[in-house]
Amino acid sequence: MRSAYNYLLLIFIIFLSACDMQNVKPETNSAEEISDIAETNQAAQIAYQNEDWKKAEIAYMKLTKKIPAETEPWFRLGNIYARTDRLDAAEYAYKNALSRDTKNSKIWHNLGIVQLRQATSTFIEMLEYTDTSDPLNVRAKNVVNSVTNLMSTGFESTETE
């Protein structure tokens, strides 16, 4: 009697296990997915090297979704956005990259360049709207001139890949 009970229990456990296996998803990094990631990465790099910013952006965006823990796609997106003058998006992308690698000096550097450009734009806009006799207007001119001089010395061209 006891062996019949054990036999039925064993069949029941096997049956439940088989049912559970139907709901198990395959490994998230299957060979097909790895191949797709490699192809997308290659396409992104080629588009980036060719300065095809639209194609590179699309490919790197796909990579941020497929391999969210990776730093490089976010960093490259930051560079693309900075080069296409989308400074808020560049700042967002660089900050995402930094959240994955806080010790990367290239990311910190490029974020700083973008923030300098944003600050300069703000001061230029301030000059358009404020009275020229306002003491802060003079300060804004000095900031714009200083940052412009800094950027013209090649400081910005050190934007790293």
C-alpha positions as CSV (number, residue, x, y, z in Angstrom):
1,M,0.0,0.0,0.0
2,R,2.8,2.3,0.9
3,S,4.7,1.6,-2.3
4,A,1.5,2.4,-4.4
5,Y,1.2,5.7,-2.5
6,N,4.9,6.6,-3.2
7,Y,4.4,5.6,-6.9
8,L,1.3,7.9,-7.2
9,L,3.2,10.7,-5.4
10,L,6.1,10.4,-7.8
11,I,3.8,10.5,-10.8
12,F,2.1,13.5,-9.4
13,I,5.4,15.4,-8.8
14,I,6.6,14.5,-12.3
15,F,3.3,15.8,-13.7
16,L,3.6,19.1,-11.8
17,S,7.2,19.5,-12.9
18,A,6.2,19.0,-16.5
19,C,3.5,21.6,-16.1
20,D,6.0,24.1,-14.6
21,M,8.5,23.6,-17.4
22,Q,6.0,24.9,-19.9
23,N,6.1,28.3,-18.2
24,V,9.9,28.5,-17.9
25,K,11.5,31.0,-20.3
26,P,14.7,30.2,-22.1
27,E,18.0,31.8,-21.1
28,T,17.9,35.5,-21.7
29,N,21.2,35.4,-23.6
30,S,20.6,32.7,-26.1
31,A,23.0,32.2,-29.0
32,E,20.5,33.9,-31.3
33,E,20.2,36.9,-28.9
34,I,24.0,37.2,-28.6
35,S,24.4,37.1,-32.4
36,D,21.7,39.8,-32.7
37,I,23.5,42.0,-30.1
38,A,26.8,41.5,-31.9
39,E,25.2,42.5,-35.3
40,T,23.5,45.5,-33.8
41,N,26.8,46.5,-32.1
42,Q,28.7,46.2,-35.4
43,A,26.1,48.2,-37.2
44,A,26.2,50.9,-34.5
45,Q,30.0,51.1,-34.7
46,I,30.0,51.4,-38.5
47,A,27.3,54.1,-38.5
48,Y,29.1,55.9,-35.7
49,Q,32.5,55.8,-37.6
50,N,30.7,57.0,-40.7
51,E,29.0,59.8,-38.7
52,D,25.6,58.5,-39.7
53,W,24.2,59.8,-36.5
54,K,20.6,58.7,-37.1
55,K,21.5,55.0,-37.8
56,A,24.0,55.0,-35.0
57,E,21.4,56.5,-32.6
58,I,18.9,53.8,-33.5
59,A,21.4,51.0,-33.1
60,Y,22.7,52.2,-29.8
61,M,19.2,52.7,-28.5
62,K,18.5,49.1,-29.3
63,L,21.6,48.1,-27.4
64,T,20.6,50.0,-24.3
65,K,17.4,47.9,-24.3
66,K,19.1,44.6,-25.1
67,I,22.1,45.0,-22.7
68,P,20.9,47.6,-20.2
69,A,23.8,47.1,-17.8
70,E,26.4,48.1,-20.4
71,T,28.0,51.5,-20.3
72,E,29.3,51.9,-23.9
73,P,25.9,52.3,-25.7
74,W,24.9,55.1,-23.3
75,F,28.3,56.8,-23.7
76,R,28.1,56.6,-27.5
77,L,24.5,58.0,-27.4
78,G,25.8,60.9,-25.3
79,N,28.4,61.6,-28.0
80,I,25.8,61.4,-30.8
81,Y,23.5,63.8,-29.0
82,A,26.3,66.2,-28.2
83,R,27.5,66.2,-31.8
84,T,23.9,66.8,-33.1
85,D,23.4,69.6,-30.5
86,R,20.8,67.8,-28.4
87,L,22.4,68.8,-25.2
88,D,19.7,67.7,-22.8
89,A,19.6,64.2,-24.3
90,A,23.4,64.1,-24.2
91,E,23.4,65.0,-20.5
92,Y,20.8,62.3,-19.9
93,A,22.8,59.6,-21.8
94,Y,26.1,60.5,-20.1
95,K,24.4,60.4,-16.6
96,N,23.0,56.9,-17.5
97,A,26.5,55.8,-18.6
98,L,27.9,57.2,-15.3
99,S,25.4,55.3,-13.3
100,R,27.0,52.1,-14.7
101,D,30.6,53.3,-14.5
102,T,31.3,56.1,-12.0
103,K,35.1,56.0,-12.5
104,N,35.1,56.6,-16.3
105,S,36.9,59.9,-16.8
106,K,35.8,60.1,-20.5
107,I,32.2,60.2,-19.5
108,W,32.8,62.8,-16.7
109,H,34.7,64.9,-19.2
110,N,32.1,64.8,-21.9
111,L,29.3,65.5,-19.4
112,G,31.3,68.5,-18.3
113,I,31.7,69.8,-21.8
114,V,27.9,69.4,-22.5
115,Q,27.1,71.2,-19.2
116,L,29.5,74.1,-20.2
117,R,27.7,74.4,-23.5
118,Q,24.3,74.4,-21.7
119,A,25.4,77.0,-19.3
120,T,26.8,79.2,-22.1
121,S,23.4,78.9,-23.9
122,T,21.6,80.0,-20.8
123,F,23.9,83.1,-20.4
124,I,23.5,84.0,-24.1
125,E,19.7,83.8,-23.7
126,M,19.9,85.9,-20.5
127,L,21.8,88.6,-22.6
128,E,18.9,88.6,-25.0
129,Y,16.2,89.3,-22.4
130,T,17.9,91.4,-19.7
131,D,18.8,95.1,-19.7
132,T,22.4,95.9,-20.8
133,S,22.8,98.2,-17.7
134,D,22.0,95.3,-15.3
135,P,25.2,94.3,-13.4
136,L,24.4,90.6,-13.9
137,N,24.3,91.3,-17.7
138,V,28.0,92.3,-17.5
139,R,28.8,89.1,-15.6
140,A,26.9,87.0,-18.1
141,K,29.0,88.5,-20.9
142,N,32.2,87.7,-19.0
143,V,31.0,84.1,-18.5
144,V,30.1,83.7,-22.2
145,N,33.5,85.2,-23.3
146,S,35.5,83.0,-20.9
147,V,33.8,79.8,-21.9
148,T,33.9,80.7,-25.6
149,N,37.7,81.4,-25.3
150,L,38.2,78.1,-23.4
151,M,36.3,76.2,-26.1
152,S,38.2,77.9,-28.9
153,T,41.5,76.8,-27.5
154,G,40.7,73.2,-28.5
155,F,39.4,72.2,-25.1
156,E,36.1,71.0,-26.6
157,S,37.9,69.1,-29.3
158,T,39.3,66.8,-26.7
159,E,35.8,65.3,-26.5
160,T,36.7,61.7,-26.1
161,E,35.3,58.7,-27.9
